[in-house]
Amino acid sequence: MTSLAFSLHDGVVRKSEELTSFQKQQLIRKVPNPLEYYSYVFHFHAVMVGPTILFADYVEFIEGKQFAKRSFKIPRVIGIS
């Protein structure tokens, strides 16, 4: 929950030039609605110990955006036609 609060603070209060590149990547510009918040807090991996990932990463995963950042290349295997 603390990381969510800091990410929200970075996105709402602080100026862009004050942030590190990591903070810019993880900032949140609006308060999540109750469904977003509780789905983050109680998702499968967080039930016992709380969220283990940052909120911005969780939202990217839910929206399927984490695959757009990477280019997947299938390695070519020699000798197979």
PELIN-V988192 format. One line per field, one symbol per residue. ss: DSSP state (A for helix, B for strand, O for the rest). A space follows every 50 residues. Layout:
ss=???
This chain:
ss=OAAAAAAAAAAAOOOAAAOOAAAAAAOOOOOOOAAAAAAAAOOAAAOOOO OOOOAAAAAAAAAOAAAOOOOOOOOOOOOOO
